[in-house]
Amino acid sequence: MSLSVRCAATGTKLIALDFDGVVCDSVGESSLSAFKAAALLWPEIFQTPEAEARKNELVEKMRAVRPVVETGYENIIQIRCLYEGVSVDEMLATWETMLPSRMAEWGLNRGEMVELFGQVRDDWIAADLDGWLAPNRIYEGVADPVCGAMSSHQVYIVTTKQAHYTEILMRDMASVPFPADRIFSQTVSGRPKGEVLAALAAQHPDVNAKIFVEDKLSTLEKVARDPALSDWQLFLVDWGYNTPGERARAAAHPAITVIDKHQFKELLTVPAAAAETEMGLQVAQ
């Protein structure tokens, strides 16, 4: 049986959006920042003519492996692995074990890597904001629905990106002045997104629909397994950092709906004006 997603009359929606892969395509900037950070961390490798000559190749491969990244600092480890010959397919298949293995092999500390990646970005922003913004792009057709939803609903960004970078990109690239206190970042805290969703639900007990939009299937699967979050409607975007196989797996999941940009716009902008407003999004049940 399948049911259309519905929202009760005159109700306010609680909407939690991932950022990278849903609102912003940041892979160009994150890959270049990773190269800059790697050059500081391993100058004997990355401050060489050989590495410079391969920069474009490495950045292109970084786009291909982006679906397995959880937090930004991982890009630094990825770019060295790719430089040393790890294939895209191998990284996509084994990143969960490859990351801690290489971190241990190279004597790296998560907190220090987060700090390094953030410092590289901060320095780049301070020296050349336009240059830092340029490799990023806001996905076409996404900013306006987000902006529109903010006037009628409770909208939050729940992201692994550091909050001030998210705020800058929303302001300067999306032209959406998104409130800083509505951006929840996991980068430093490491707090699972499920915990953030539970806290937001407790903060807004009277909403008529709870909507979580992600591009990372594993995150949605974790939320779907938590009985305390069973009233959240879960959506995987088809334009973000996920693979055809992941989208097929999501489409077969009883609690997850794959949406395109038109459906995303409906989800955020269709008012809850009738007794039950049809969204045209099918959720198997």
Backbone bond lengths (Angstrom), bond angles and torsions (degrees), N, CA, C in turn:
res aa  C-N    CA-C-N  psi(-1)  N-CA   C-N-CA  omega(-1)  CA-C   N-CA-C  phi
1 M - - - 1.467 - - 1.521 108.87 -
2 S 1.333 117.54 145.10 1.461 119.86 176.39 1.509 109.69 -127.69
3 L 1.320 115.96 141.62 1.453 122.30 -179.14 1.507 109.67 -121.31
4 S 1.323 117.10 139.83 1.458 119.76 173.98 1.517 109.25 -73.47
5 V 1.325 115.83 142.70 1.457 119.84 175.02 1.521 108.09 -65.57
6 R 1.324 117.90 130.68 1.450 121.45 -176.16 1.527 110.09 -126.25
7 C 1.311 115.34 156.47 1.457 120.41 177.17 1.516 107.53 -134.21
8 A 1.310 117.95 130.38 1.451 121.96 -173.58 1.524 112.37 -67.64
9 A 1.320 115.44 164.05 1.462 121.63 -173.84 1.512 112.55 -59.86
10 T 1.312 115.43 141.62 1.469 125.19 174.53 1.529 112.36 50.40
11 G 1.312 117.52 20.35 1.457 120.79 -174.99 1.508 113.44 -85.50
12 T 1.319 114.52 151.44 1.452 121.60 173.08 1.520 109.16 -93.59
13 K 1.304 116.98 137.53 1.455 121.98 177.44 1.524 109.71 -94.85
14 L 1.309 116.20 143.52 1.458 123.09 168.13 1.521 105.99 -99.07
15 I 1.334 116.53 114.72 1.461 122.00 -173.63 1.523 109.60 -118.33
16 A 1.318 116.93 119.59 1.465 122.59 176.48 1.523 108.40 -112.01
17 L 1.319 116.31 122.81 1.456 122.01 -176.81 1.525 110.64 -115.34
18 D 1.313 116.13 132.63 1.455 119.01 163.71 1.531 107.22 -68.23
19 F 1.334 117.63 163.97 1.464 119.82 -176.96 1.529 112.00 -107.51
20 D 1.331 116.74 -69.69 1.469 119.60 179.22 1.525 109.37 -66.06
21 G 1.319 116.07 123.52 1.452 120.65 -179.49 1.515 113.72 94.35
22 V 1.337 117.60 -12.39 1.463 121.79 174.82 1.517 110.07 -114.98
23 V 1.330 116.37 -53.56 1.470 121.25 179.58 1.526 110.85 -99.00
24 C 1.325 116.64 -42.26 1.464 121.49 -171.29 1.523 111.86 -124.11
25 D 1.322 115.57 135.33 1.460 121.65 170.13 1.526 106.52 -95.59
26 S 1.312 115.60 99.57 1.466 121.55 -172.70 1.515 113.31 -106.04
27 V 1.331 117.16 7.67 1.464 119.15 -170.28 1.530 112.22 -63.73
28 G 1.335 118.21 -31.98 1.462 119.95 177.97 1.517 111.63 -63.68
29 E 1.330 115.79 -48.08 1.470 120.16 179.87 1.526 111.32 -66.55
30 S 1.333 117.17 -45.15 1.470 119.12 -176.82 1.529 110.88 -64.75
31 S 1.328 117.16 -33.78 1.469 120.27 179.11 1.521 111.08 -70.72
32 L 1.330 117.10 -42.49 1.468 120.41 177.53 1.521 111.21 -67.08
33 S 1.334 116.83 -37.89 1.468 119.89 175.80 1.520 110.65 -64.89
34 A 1.323 116.55 -36.73 1.464 120.48 177.27 1.519 110.52 -63.63
35 F 1.321 116.72 -40.73 1.472 120.37 178.56 1.528 109.75 -63.34
36 K 1.324 117.04 -43.78 1.466 121.01 178.67 1.529 110.94 -62.10
37 A 1.338 116.27 -43.68 1.468 120.24 179.71 1.520 110.95 -65.97
38 A 1.330 117.01 -41.26 1.467 120.94 178.57 1.523 111.28 -62.68
39 A 1.334 116.09 -34.17 1.472 119.76 178.69 1.524 111.36 -67.32
40 L 1.328 117.11 -30.73 1.465 120.64 176.05 1.524 111.13 -77.32
41 L 1.320 115.68 -38.43 1.461 120.67 -175.65 1.526 112.19 -78.26
42 W 1.327 116.08 -39.98 1.462 121.84 -177.83 1.533 109.12 -129.47
43 P 1.332 118.72 68.39 1.473 120.58 -176.12 1.526 113.00 -60.55
44 E 1.333 116.40 -30.84 1.469 119.39 -179.35 1.522 112.25 -66.26
45 I 1.355 116.38 -18.66 1.468 120.94 178.60 1.523 111.25 -101.04
46 F 1.323 115.90 -49.55 1.470 119.68 -168.78 1.523 114.53 -97.89
47 Q 1.331 118.31 -13.41 1.463 119.45 173.17 1.530 108.88 -97.63
48 T 1.328 114.74 53.70 1.465 121.09 -178.14 1.522 109.02 -133.23
49 P 1.320 116.90 155.43 1.466 119.39 176.36 1.531 112.45 -59.43
50 E 1.336 116.15 -32.89 1.470 119.77 -179.62 1.530 110.98 -63.70
51 A 1.328 116.36 -45.48 1.465 120.00 -179.92 1.526 110.69 -67.08
52 E 1.313 116.47 -41.92 1.467 120.50 -179.50 1.537 110.15 -61.42
53 A 1.315 115.85 -38.70 1.467 120.14 -179.46 1.525 111.93 -67.34
54 R 1.328 116.02 -24.37 1.471 120.29 -178.34 1.526 112.97 -98.71
55 K 1.324 118.38 3.93 1.470 121.02 -173.70 1.521 112.19 -55.91
56 N 1.320 117.61 -49.36 1.466 120.05 -177.64 1.529 111.60 -63.04
57 E 1.323 115.94 -40.13 1.466 120.20 177.50 1.527 110.55 -61.32
58 L 1.325 116.28 -45.11 1.457 120.85 -178.51 1.524 111.63 -65.63
59 V 1.333 117.24 -41.81 1.463 120.88 178.85 1.526 110.46 -62.19
60 E 1.321 117.60 -39.37 1.463 120.97 178.42 1.530 110.95 -64.80
61 K 1.320 116.93 -40.95 1.464 120.30 177.41 1.526 111.04 -67.80
62 M 1.334 116.85 -33.33 1.463 120.35 177.97 1.524 110.88 -62.10
63 R 1.329 116.95 -35.45 1.467 119.37 176.46 1.530 110.07 -62.00
64 A 1.319 116.38 -40.18 1.464 120.41 -177.10 1.527 112.51 -67.71
65 V 1.344 117.27 -32.17 1.468 119.61 -177.20 1.530 112.83 -96.50
66 R 1.315 117.25 1.92 1.470 121.06 -178.48 1.525 114.27 -56.00
67 P 1.338 120.94 -32.31 1.468 119.45 -178.28 1.520 115.46 -57.89
68 V 1.339 119.25 -21.86 1.470 119.17 -177.07 1.528 112.72 -94.31
69 V 1.321 118.52 -3.42 1.467 121.12 -178.18 1.526 110.50 -76.11
70 E 1.321 116.67 129.70 1.458 122.15 174.49 1.528 110.41 -93.62
71 T 1.337 116.74 -48.29 1.464 122.41 -174.50 1.530 108.59 -133.94
72 G 1.348 115.64 147.95 1.452 121.74 -169.19 1.511 116.76 -52.58
73 Y 1.338 117.83 -38.80 1.463 119.84 -175.56 1.528 112.14 -59.94
74 E 1.339 116.93 -23.90 1.466 120.45 -178.83 1.527 111.52 -60.69
75 N 1.345 116.23 -24.48 1.458 119.91 178.49 1.532 111.98 -58.11
76 I 1.335 116.45 -33.00 1.466 120.20 -178.37 1.527 109.82 -65.57
77 I 1.327 116.27 -43.52 1.459 120.22 179.96 1.526 109.82 -69.23
78 Q 1.331 115.80 -38.94 1.460 119.81 178.87 1.525 111.91 -59.02
79 I 1.329 116.82 -45.16 1.464 118.53 -173.02 1.532 111.05 -68.19
80 R 1.346 116.70 -32.49 1.467 117.29 175.26 1.524 110.89 -71.33
81 C 1.329 117.09 -40.94 1.467 119.52 177.70 1.525 110.91 -58.30
82 L 1.323 116.23 -44.40 1.461 120.47 179.51 1.528 111.03 -64.85
83 Y 1.322 116.50 -40.08 1.470 120.94 178.74 1.528 110.21 -61.42
84 E 1.341 115.63 -36.67 1.463 119.78 -177.48 1.527 113.13 -84.71
85 G 1.325 117.47 3.00 1.450 119.47 171.21 1.512 117.18 108.48
86 V 1.335 118.14 1.72 1.468 119.05 175.30 1.524 108.02 -64.18
87 S 1.318 116.95 134.61 1.468 120.25 -178.11 1.517 110.71 -82.00
88 V 1.324 115.05 158.67 1.465 120.84 176.99 1.522 110.63 -58.90
89 D 1.324 117.41 -45.78 1.461 121.04 -178.07 1.524 111.56 -62.51
90 E 1.330 116.83 -41.41 1.467 120.33 179.44 1.520 110.52 -64.15
91 M 1.329 116.93 -41.10 1.456 119.85 -179.20 1.526 111.35 -67.32
92 L 1.325 116.71 -41.08 1.461 120.01 178.28 1.529 111.30 -63.00
93 A 1.318 116.53 -34.47 1.467 120.48 -175.58 1.523 113.25 -83.33
94 T 1.338 117.86 -28.70 1.474 119.34 -169.25 1.523 114.33 -128.99
95 W 1.340 118.51 14.62 1.459 119.99 -174.09 1.531 113.11 -58.39
96 E 1.314 117.00 -33.89 1.471 120.62 -178.13 1.524 111.85 -58.18
97 T 1.324 117.68 -35.77 1.467 120.90 177.51 1.525 111.82 -96.48
98 M 1.329 116.93 -29.45 1.457 120.68 179.83 1.525 111.93 -63.81
99 L 1.330 117.10 -41.11 1.462 120.66 -177.50 1.527 112.38 -58.79
100 P 1.344 120.25 -56.66 1.467 118.16 -179.86 1.523 113.21 -64.39
101 S 1.335 116.56 -31.81 1.462 119.98 178.97 1.523 110.92 -64.14
102 R 1.327 117.82 -48.02 1.462 120.90 179.98 1.522 111.44 -70.05
103 M 1.328 117.77 -35.35 1.467 120.55 176.13 1.532 109.83 -58.61
104 A 1.331 116.02 -45.20 1.462 120.32 179.58 1.525 110.95 -67.67
105 E 1.326 116.70 -43.83 1.464 121.35 -178.73 1.528 111.52 -60.09
106 W 1.325 116.97 -38.65 1.459 121.42 -176.20 1.536 113.20 -97.47
107 G 1.343 116.44 6.22 1.461 120.56 175.44 1.519 113.77 64.83
108 L 1.327 116.35 42.13 1.462 121.16 -175.53 1.523 111.24 -101.17
109 N 1.332 115.48 147.65 1.465 123.29 179.28 1.532 108.82 -115.28
110 R 1.321 117.10 132.12 1.461 120.63 -175.62 1.525 112.04 -56.26
111 G 1.336 116.44 -49.62 1.461 119.98 -178.21 1.519 112.39 -59.08
112 E 1.321 116.47 -41.16 1.464 120.58 179.22 1.524 111.42 -68.02
113 M 1.331 116.49 -35.43 1.464 119.95 178.71 1.526 111.35 -69.08
114 V 1.342 116.03 -40.67 1.471 120.42 175.52 1.522 109.81 -59.43
115 E 1.337 116.23 -44.27 1.464 121.07 -179.49 1.533 111.07 -64.34
116 L 1.326 116.65 -43.11 1.466 120.55 179.60 1.523 110.88 -62.43
117 F 1.333 116.51 -47.73 1.464 119.96 -178.25 1.529 110.37 -62.10
118 G 1.336 116.40 -40.96 1.452 120.03 177.98 1.519 112.52 -66.14
119 Q 1.329 117.07 -39.18 1.466 120.40 -179.24 1.526 111.07 -66.45
120 V 1.322 115.96 -40.07 1.471 119.65 177.89 1.520 110.08 -60.44
121 R 1.318 116.34 -44.41 1.463 120.27 179.15 1.531 110.94 -65.81
122 D 1.324 116.45 -44.15 1.468 119.83 179.51 1.525 111.00 -59.46
123 D 1.321 116.02 -44.40 1.467 119.98 -179.85 1.528 111.09 -63.98
124 W 1.322 115.92 -40.27 1.466 120.56 179.29 1.536 110.13 -64.77
125 I 1.326 116.44 -44.62 1.470 121.05 179.03 1.520 110.90 -61.65
126 A 1.329 116.04 -44.18 1.464 120.37 -178.56 1.529 111.69 -64.72
127 A 1.320 115.75 -37.26 1.467 119.86 -176.85 1.525 112.86 -84.31
128 D 1.346 116.31 -30.58 1.471 118.85 -172.13 1.526 109.35 -161.37
129 L 1.333 116.67 78.11 1.467 120.13 -177.60 1.522 111.52 -59.21
130 D 1.325 117.11 -44.72 1.464 120.04 -179.76 1.525 111.11 -61.37
131 G 1.329 116.39 -38.91 1.461 120.37 178.26 1.511 112.38 -65.94
132 W 1.340 116.95 -34.78 1.466 120.79 177.63 1.523 111.12 -71.99
133 L 1.324 116.49 -39.12 1.458 120.35 -179.51 1.528 111.88 -68.25
134 A 1.336 116.61 -35.16 1.461 121.45 -169.45 1.527 114.81 -55.31
135 P 1.349 121.25 -40.99 1.466 119.52 -178.53 1.532 113.32 -75.87
136 N 1.337 116.94 -9.17 1.464 121.08 176.09 1.525 109.32 -87.97
137 R 1.320 116.01 158.25 1.460 119.39 169.97 1.524 109.11 -150.14
138 I 1.319 115.64 145.30 1.455 121.11 173.77 1.524 107.35 -87.21
139 Y 1.317 116.79 131.19 1.455 119.94 -179.34 1.528 110.03 -59.72
140 E 1.318 116.26 133.58 1.457 121.66 -179.78 1.529 110.54 -59.35
141 G 1.322 116.12 135.31 1.454 121.21 175.44 1.509 115.26 82.40
142 V 1.330 117.97 8.59 1.463 121.32 -176.54 1.528 112.41 -105.35
143 A 1.330 117.78 -40.56 1.465 120.91 -173.46 1.520 112.72 -62.23
144 D 1.327 117.76 -44.02 1.469 120.18 -176.72 1.529 112.85 -62.12
145 P 1.338 119.34 -45.81 1.465 118.55 175.79 1.522 113.55 -60.48
146 V 1.335 116.78 -38.24 1.463 119.36 177.94 1.533 110.11 -63.09
147 C 1.318 116.14 -46.20 1.457 121.02 -179.86 1.529 110.50 -61.60
148 G 1.337 116.37 -43.27 1.455 120.28 179.73 1.515 112.69 -64.40
149 A 1.329 116.49 -39.81 1.463 120.35 -178.81 1.516 111.84 -65.37
150 M 1.324 117.36 -30.01 1.467 121.07 -177.16 1.524 112.34 -62.99
151 S 1.334 117.81 -24.73 1.456 119.89 -178.92 1.527 113.10 -81.79
152 S 1.341 116.83 -16.17 1.464 120.10 -174.88 1.516 114.61 -121.65
153 H 1.327 116.56 -19.27 1.455 119.67 -171.82 1.533 110.97 -133.10
154 Q 1.318 115.48 171.83 1.463 122.09 177.05 1.528 107.73 -90.70
155 V 1.325 116.21 103.64 1.465 120.83 -173.51 1.531 109.92 -112.62
156 Y 1.332 115.86 131.64 1.458 122.67 179.00 1.525 109.55 -131.64
157 I 1.314 115.44 155.16 1.459 121.82 169.41 1.522 107.45 -109.30
158 V 1.323 115.54 127.30 1.468 122.13 178.91 1.521 105.95 -120.82
159 T 1.329 116.57 110.41 1.459 120.23 -166.03 1.524 111.96 -142.04
160 T 1.330 115.30 159.40 1.461 120.07 170.99 1.526 111.05 -89.53
161 K 1.317 117.11 -5.00 1.466 121.10 178.84 1.527 108.88 -78.99
162 Q 1.329 116.80 146.54 1.456 118.93 176.67 1.521 109.51 -62.20
163 A 1.338 115.93 139.01 1.466 121.70 -167.57 1.524 112.98 -60.37
164 H 1.337 118.16 -39.49 1.468 117.81 -174.28 1.526 111.72 -71.20
165 Y 1.349 118.35 -26.98 1.458 119.73 174.08 1.533 110.17 -69.64
166 T 1.319 115.44 -40.44 1.461 120.20 177.00 1.524 110.58 -60.28
167 E 1.316 115.82 -45.05 1.467 120.56 -179.22 1.536 111.16 -62.27
168 I 1.335 116.78 -42.96 1.472 120.79 179.28 1.528 110.71 -62.17
169 L 1.327 116.72 -45.00 1.460 120.33 -178.06 1.524 111.43 -67.32
170 M 1.320 117.73 -39.36 1.455 119.97 177.31 1.523 110.60 -63.54
171 R 1.320 116.34 -41.42 1.474 120.69 -177.63 1.524 112.02 -73.28
172 D 1.337 116.67 -49.35 1.464 120.08 -168.85 1.525 114.06 -91.73
173 M 1.335 117.57 -21.33 1.466 119.16 -179.60 1.528 112.32 -110.58
174 A 1.335 116.79 -39.93 1.462 119.73 -179.48 1.525 112.03 -89.76
175 S 1.346 116.56 -12.62 1.474 122.11 -175.67 1.519 111.07 57.94
176 V 1.323 115.59 37.01 1.466 122.26 177.47 1.524 107.75 -121.75
177 P 1.333 118.13 111.04 1.468 120.60 179.24 1.522 110.43 -76.33
178 F 1.316 116.22 81.21 1.462 121.35 -174.46 1.531 109.81 -80.38
179 P 1.328 118.62 127.42 1.470 120.62 -177.21 1.528 112.82 -61.07
180 A 1.314 115.97 133.52 1.468 120.36 -177.80 1.517 112.16 -61.68
181 D 1.348 116.97 -31.62 1.464 119.21 -177.63 1.528 112.18 -77.92
182 R 1.322 117.23 1.63 1.458 121.12 175.75 1.531 111.67 -111.09
183 I 1.316 115.54 13.18 1.466 121.35 175.39 1.527 108.32 -110.33
184 F 1.309 116.85 116.61 1.463 122.04 179.08 1.526 108.83 -107.05
185 S 1.322 116.54 117.21 1.458 122.03 -177.73 1.524 110.80 -109.13
186 Q 1.323 115.27 135.61 1.465 120.71 178.74 1.521 113.35 -94.03
187 T 1.323 117.48 -6.96 1.460 120.44 -167.97 1.513 112.34 -54.94
188 V 1.313 117.32 -48.45 1.461 120.91 -178.24 1.514 110.84 -87.78
189 S 1.330 117.08 -44.81 1.467 120.62 -174.84 1.524 112.66 -72.93
190 G 1.334 116.80 -32.60 1.452 119.79 -174.81 1.518 112.94 69.49
191 R 1.323 117.23 12.40 1.462 122.22 -177.09 1.530 109.55 -68.60
192 P 1.322 119.02 127.48 1.464 120.81 -179.51 1.522 111.60 -60.54
193 K 1.331 115.93 148.38 1.461 119.22 -179.61 1.525 111.36 -63.05
194 G 1.331 117.16 -31.47 1.457 119.97 177.70 1.520 112.53 -58.68
195 E 1.316 116.91 -39.47 1.465 120.91 177.62 1.521 111.02 -64.62
196 V 1.324 116.00 -39.41 1.464 120.07 178.68 1.525 109.68 -65.16
197 L 1.322 117.56 -43.23 1.459 120.49 178.76 1.522 111.18 -60.96
198 A 1.322 117.06 -41.71 1.463 120.45 179.03 1.525 110.68 -63.10
199 A 1.327 117.03 -41.35 1.459 121.10 179.20 1.522 111.13 -65.31
200 L 1.326 116.80 -40.88 1.463 120.57 178.82 1.527 110.89 -65.26
201 A 1.326 116.72 -40.12 1.460 120.43 178.44 1.523 111.06 -63.22
202 A 1.331 116.32 -39.41 1.465 119.98 178.10 1.520 111.27 -66.96
203 Q 1.321 116.13 -32.92 1.461 121.78 -179.63 1.526 111.87 -72.86
204 H 1.341 116.02 -26.91 1.467 120.82 -177.16 1.537 109.22 -127.17
205 P 1.335 117.69 71.50 1.464 120.26 -173.84 1.522 114.47 -72.07
206 D 1.341 117.84 -15.91 1.463 120.11 -172.87 1.526 114.53 -99.44
207 V 1.327 118.02 5.42 1.466 118.83 179.81 1.528 110.29 -69.54
208 N 1.325 115.01 156.33 1.458 120.01 -177.11 1.518 113.22 -99.56
209 A 1.317 117.34 -7.84 1.461 120.68 175.44 1.520 108.86 -155.29
210 K 1.322 115.80 141.24 1.460 122.22 176.96 1.525 107.11 -117.89
211 I 1.324 116.42 120.89 1.462 122.41 -171.28 1.524 109.61 -125.41
212 F 1.318 116.75 127.37 1.463 122.16 178.68 1.525 108.32 -123.13
213 V 1.340 115.74 120.79 1.463 121.59 -176.91 1.521 109.30 -114.36
214 E 1.319 116.83 125.03 1.464 123.44 -174.77 1.529 109.94 -136.54
215 D 1.322 115.11 163.17 1.468 119.27 169.00 1.523 110.60 -112.49
216 K 1.329 117.26 -4.32 1.467 120.77 -177.16 1.530 109.17 -106.18
217 L 1.317 116.07 112.56 1.457 120.85 -174.98 1.521 112.31 -62.33
218 S 1.326 118.35 -41.46 1.462 120.01 -176.58 1.525 111.49 -60.23
219 T 1.327 117.67 -34.10 1.461 120.80 177.53 1.522 110.41 -65.40
220 L 1.330 116.99 -45.10 1.462 120.49 178.97 1.529 111.16 -64.32
221 E 1.316 117.05 -37.75 1.467 120.23 179.19 1.522 110.86 -64.04
222 K 1.334 117.43 -38.62 1.468 120.74 177.06 1.523 110.44 -63.19
223 V 1.307 116.76 -44.83 1.465 120.67 178.61 1.528 110.38 -62.53
224 A 1.324 117.04 -41.74 1.463 121.46 -178.37 1.528 112.02 -63.70
225 R 1.331 116.91 -27.19 1.466 120.55 -179.27 1.526 112.71 -81.07
226 D 1.319 117.88 -10.29 1.465 121.72 -175.59 1.526 109.34 -93.68
227 P 1.331 118.85 110.99 1.467 120.73 -178.22 1.526 112.84 -59.71
228 A 1.324 116.83 -28.06 1.467 120.20 -179.33 1.521 112.41 -69.27
229 L 1.345 116.64 -15.28 1.462 121.18 -178.62 1.526 111.98 -111.90
230 S 1.319 116.33 19.57 1.464 120.58 -172.62 1.524 113.61 -67.38
231 D 1.330 117.99 -17.08 1.464 119.27 179.80 1.527 112.69 -91.00
232 W 1.326 117.81 4.11 1.462 120.99 173.91 1.527 109.26 -83.37
233 Q 1.316 117.18 133.98 1.457 122.94 173.14 1.531 107.37 -88.45
234 L 1.325 116.83 126.51 1.463 122.32 -170.08 1.521 110.98 -110.17
235 F 1.344 115.75 131.62 1.458 121.09 -175.85 1.527 110.84 -132.67
236 L 1.324 115.48 132.65 1.460 122.35 175.05 1.522 108.33 -106.97
237 V 1.338 117.29 123.89 1.461 120.30 179.30 1.527 110.06 -78.32
238 D 1.324 115.81 146.08 1.465 119.21 -177.31 1.520 112.54 -93.47
239 W 1.358 117.61 7.21 1.464 119.77 -179.04 1.531 112.04 -113.24
240 G 1.300 118.80 1.18 1.458 121.25 -173.20 1.506 113.96 -94.06
241 Y 1.345 115.18 -156.71 1.461 121.51 -175.87 1.525 109.91 -87.42
242 N 1.317 115.83 70.11 1.458 119.68 173.64 1.523 108.91 -140.55
243 T 1.289 116.09 166.49 1.465 121.73 -174.07 1.529 110.38 -103.35
244 P 1.346 117.42 162.09 1.472 119.50 175.82 1.526 112.46 -55.68
245 G 1.329 116.50 -38.13 1.460 119.65 178.82 1.518 112.42 -64.33
246 E 1.320 116.51 -39.54 1.470 120.09 178.15 1.523 111.00 -67.47
247 R 1.336 116.90 -38.56 1.462 119.05 178.51 1.532 110.90 -65.67
248 A 1.315 116.64 -37.10 1.465 120.11 177.20 1.526 110.32 -66.07
249 R 1.327 116.45 -40.72 1.464 119.97 178.93 1.528 110.73 -65.16
250 A 1.336 116.05 -39.67 1.460 120.18 178.22 1.525 110.99 -64.49
251 A 1.332 116.71 -40.71 1.464 120.41 -178.89 1.529 111.72 -62.91
252 A 1.327 116.02 -26.89 1.468 120.44 179.73 1.524 112.57 -88.91
253 H 1.319 117.68 -5.97 1.465 121.66 -177.42 1.527 110.02 -83.36
254 P 1.322 118.00 131.71 1.469 120.11 -176.14 1.526 115.01 -66.84
255 A 1.334 117.70 -17.94 1.467 119.71 -175.43 1.524 113.56 -111.24
256 I 1.331 117.54 2.03 1.466 120.70 -174.86 1.528 109.53 -123.83
257 T 1.320 115.86 136.40 1.465 121.97 177.35 1.521 109.25 -116.83
258 V 1.319 116.84 131.26 1.470 121.86 174.58 1.528 107.97 -87.93
259 I 1.336 116.56 129.71 1.462 120.40 -177.58 1.531 111.16 -126.30
260 D 1.334 114.41 152.07 1.449 120.79 172.89 1.536 108.12 -100.42
261 K 1.316 117.74 -176.56 1.461 120.39 -174.54 1.528 112.70 -68.35
262 H 1.301 117.28 -32.84 1.460 119.65 176.94 1.528 110.33 -63.97
263 Q 1.310 116.54 -44.94 1.466 120.70 178.70 1.523 111.28 -67.39
264 F 1.341 116.80 -34.85 1.465 120.63 175.28 1.528 110.05 -59.67
265 K 1.324 116.08 -44.84 1.472 120.21 178.84 1.524 110.35 -61.28
266 E 1.325 117.34 -44.17 1.465 120.65 177.33 1.524 111.45 -59.68
267 L 1.308 114.75 -44.92 1.460 120.70 -177.03 1.521 111.38 -58.67
268 L 1.329 116.60 -39.17 1.458 121.23 -176.12 1.521 113.90 -90.04
269 T 1.342 117.80 -24.71 1.459 118.43 -170.59 1.512 114.97 -115.15
270 V 1.341 119.60 -20.29 1.458 119.54 179.19 1.515 109.21 -66.08
271 P 1.341 118.68 120.53 1.464 120.55 -177.13 1.517 112.33 -72.22
272 A 1.313 115.84 151.05 1.463 120.90 176.47 1.525 107.67 -89.71
273 A 1.339 116.17 70.80 1.460 120.63 -171.71 1.514 113.07 -99.45
274 A 1.318 116.56 -29.79 1.461 119.43 -179.46 1.514 109.96 -92.65
275 A 1.315 116.63 176.11 1.461 119.65 -178.93 1.516 110.48 -57.83
276 E 1.332 116.24 -41.69 1.454 121.69 172.90 1.512 106.20 -144.28
277 T 1.321 117.45 119.81 1.460 121.03 -176.32 1.514 109.91 -96.89
278 E 1.332 115.39 119.13 1.465 120.01 179.22 1.510 109.43 -70.93
279 M 1.337 117.02 132.25 1.445 121.86 179.41 1.525 112.40 -100.53
280 G 1.338 116.81 -12.28 1.464 118.80 -179.54 1.502 113.01 72.84
281 L 1.335 117.22 17.45 1.459 121.21 179.30 1.523 107.42 -111.97
282 Q 1.321 116.84 122.33 1.446 120.17 -173.83 1.526 111.24 -93.48
283 V 1.329 115.24 127.03 1.447 121.23 176.27 1.519 107.39 -116.88
284 A 1.316 117.36 118.87 1.466 119.85 179.08 1.511 109.65 -67.85
285 Q 1.330 114.52 141.85 1.468 117.57 178.10 1.526 108.58 -151.78
